[in-house]
Amino acid sequence: MPSVVTTAASGYAVVDVEATGSSSRRHRVVELALVLLDRDLEPEGEFTTLVDPQGPVGPTHIHGIEPAHLGGAPRFAGIAARLLTLLRGRVLVGHNVGCDRAFLAAEYARVGVRLPAVPEVCTMRLAADRHREHPVPYGLSLRACVQELGVTGWTPHTALGDARATAALFGHFVAQSRLAAGGAAGAGAAVLERQLLQAAGVHWPEAPGLLPAADALWKRRSNDSPRQSVPNVRNGSA
């Protein structure tokens, strides 16, 4: 039975996964990325890697990943322990975050770890709330939402590109909420603060059986532009 730990609130983990298909039960993660933000939404680092799905890569025409790209990529078990340390104590943010979480939970279940329920923020839902009276003409996809904001220079359907775009979208909605409250800590800020406190109280599993595999090297896409990366476990710690 894995032990559990409780960690102080540290901020947000903006997540995106690319997968071999649409079903978290039948399909596998082939790439994932996290953009880590502190509680004031300042960037703390990034984590991204291709993942060996141990089978077909799925819709290359969508995510652009071909089998040849996965040479040297770790299996999920090789990054699972390290990923837990990056997620611990953070609110999970994503565009349709429930889908990303479902894939992560399924991958952890395959290595015998139950991913705990954590507070979540869905930028797709925030966009829907914003446009309740005036629907977005091009829908609520991440591409449509960031284009509306004028965000440029990101590559859709890459995990890191999508995570960066989602982080920008999240920051915009938080700033918009503060502006609507006249610069004060309005209801939106109170909700986020409550979620940060809840994230601090989540009990996270410690899975000793994963630790020997946690030394796997992460493998980025060749076209990912590096920013402030979370160091590889062979080279240091976050």
ChimeraX attribute file (.defattr): number of C-alpha atoms within 10 A of each C-alpha:
attribute: neighborCount
match mode: 1-to-1
recipient: residues
	/A:1	9
	/A:2	13
	/A:3	10
	/A:4	11
	/A:5	13
	/A:6	14
	/A:7	14
	/A:8	15
	/A:9	21
	/A:10	20
	/A:11	28
	/A:12	32
	/A:13	28
	/A:14	31
	/A:15	28
	/A:16	31
	/A:17	27
	/A:18	28
	/A:19	25
	/A:20	22
	/A:21	16
	/A:22	14
	/A:23	13
	/A:24	19
	/A:25	12
	/A:26	10
	/A:27	19
	/A:28	27
	/A:29	24
	/A:30	28
	/A:31	27
	/A:32	24
	/A:33	25
	/A:34	30
	/A:35	28
	/A:36	30
	/A:37	21
	/A:38	15
	/A:39	16
	/A:40	10
	/A:41	15
	/A:42	12
	/A:43	15
	/A:44	16
	/A:45	17
	/A:46	23
	/A:47	22
	/A:48	25
	/A:49	23
	/A:50	27
	/A:51	27
	/A:52	23
	/A:53	21
	/A:54	11
	/A:55	11
	/A:56	15
	/A:57	24
	/A:58	21
	/A:59	15
	/A:60	12
	/A:61	9
	/A:62	13
	/A:63	18
	/A:64	13
	/A:65	22
	/A:66	13
	/A:67	13
	/A:68	7
	/A:69	16
	/A:70	20
	/A:71	11
	/A:72	14
	/A:73	20
	/A:74	22
	/A:75	18
	/A:76	28
	/A:77	23
	/A:78	21
	/A:79	21
	/A:80	21
	/A:81	23
	/A:82	20
	/A:83	16
	/A:84	16
	/A:85	14
	/A:86	18
	/A:87	21
	/A:88	26
	/A:89	28
	/A:90	30
	/A:91	25
	/A:92	27
	/A:93	27
	/A:94	29
	/A:95	28
	/A:96	17
	/A:97	20
	/A:98	15
	/A:99	16
	/A:100	21
	/A:101	22
	/A:102	15
	/A:103	23
	/A:104	22
	/A:105	18
	/A:106	21
	/A:107	22
	/A:108	18
	/A:109	12
	/A:110	11
	/A:111	14
	/A:112	15
	/A:113	21
	/A:114	17
	/A:115	18
	/A:116	12
	/A:117	13
	/A:118	22
	/A:119	20
	/A:120	21
	/A:121	22
	/A:122	18
	/A:123	24
	/A:124	21
	/A:125	15
	/A:126	17
	/A:127	21
	/A:128	17
	/A:129	12
	/A:130	14
	/A:131	13
	/A:132	10
	/A:133	8
	/A:134	9
	/A:135	13
	/A:136	16
	/A:137	9
	/A:138	11
	/A:139	13
	/A:140	20
	/A:141	15
	/A:142	22
	/A:143	18
	/A:144	14
	/A:145	22
	/A:146	18
	/A:147	13
	/A:148	12
	/A:149	11
	/A:150	9
	/A:151	13
	/A:152	9
	/A:153	8
	/A:154	17
	/A:155	15
	/A:156	15
	/A:157	19
	/A:158	25
	/A:159	27
	/A:160	31
	/A:161	19
	/A:162	27
	/A:163	30
	/A:164	22
	/A:165	27
	/A:166	26
	/A:167	25
	/A:168	16
	/A:169	23
	/A:170	23
	/A:171	17
	/A:172	14
	/A:173	16
	/A:174	16
	/A:175	14
	/A:176	15
	/A:177	18
	/A:178	17
	/A:179	13
	/A:180	13
	/A:181	14
	/A:182	10
	/A:183	11
	/A:184	11
	/A:185	14
	/A:186	14
	/A:187	12
	/A:188	16
	/A:189	16
	/A:190	11
	/A:191	11
	/A:192	18
	/A:193	16
	/A:194	13
	/A:195	22
	/A:196	24
	/A:197	19
	/A:198	17
	/A:199	27
	/A:200	21
	/A:201	16
	/A:202	21
	/A:203	18
	/A:204	23
	/A:205	20
	/A:206	17
	/A:207	18
	/A:208	12
	/A:209	14
	/A:210	18
	/A:211	15
	/A:212	11
	/A:213	17
	/A:214	19
	/A:215	17
	/A:216	20
	/A:217	16
	/A:218	20
	/A:219	18
	/A:220	21
	/A:221	16
	/A:222	7
	/A:223	8
	/A:224	14
	/A:225	10
	/A:226	10
	/A:227	8
	/A:228	12
	/A:229	15
	/A:230	18
	/A:231	14
	/A:232	16
	/A:233	15
	/A:234	11
	/A:235	8
	/A:236	8
	/A:237	9
	/A:238	14
